[in-house]
Amino acid sequence: MSHQYSFNEDPIGCGLVGCLGGLIFGLVGGGILLVVAALTAAIVTPMPSPTPSQTQPDLQVTVDESFLNRFTNQPAEGMIRIDVLPDNQVQLIVNTTIQIFGAATPVQITGLFEMQLIQQKLQVQLIDTQVLGIPPSVELANFFSEDLSIINQDLNAIIDDISGVLGTSIVVSNVNTTETQIQLDIQEIR
């Protein structure tokens, strides 16, 4: 004798199966709706892009005045000293001798420079030149002017060298000086 089960005759079993099916269907359906809602929100919401003023620098380089003075190429006759000043200024002091009527006369030439960023390139500009020891002449007043373009090219070549070593394109995003240090903030170009 075969026994057939009839759902119509067992209302309790039928209710339990229906309840269990409804519960599973509700949980799976609700989970799918949450995943779809999260994916939609992630796709539709744009990610804010960082701006250089809001982010920390990727690399910060600090150069101390004593380091610059140790590795400055000294002239055959005389001495060069670098003095880092606040407000992005650097003073270059050259003590040398010049021949005046066959006699060696000591001369001190001081150049005051300002460092600034122009189109994300570090640029040095001459602010003032002073000559002590002899009456100022046009040649000595322009003592530093001839080398400015070379200095600026060298500074930007250093940034290019750092970029090559790091394997990524970088720019200087900020320059700041204290009484004894030059600080450069460098950002990766993304």
Secondary structure, DSSP 8 states (H G I E B T S, - for coil): ------GGG-HHHHHHHHHHHHHHHHHHHHHHHHHHHHHHHHHHS------TTTS--SEEEEEEHHHHHHSS---SSSEEEEEEETTTEEEEEEEEEEEETTEEEEEEEEEEEEEEEETTEEEEEEEEEEEESS---HHHHTTTGGGHHHHHHHHHHHHHHHHHHHTS-EEEEEEEE-SSEEEEEEEE--
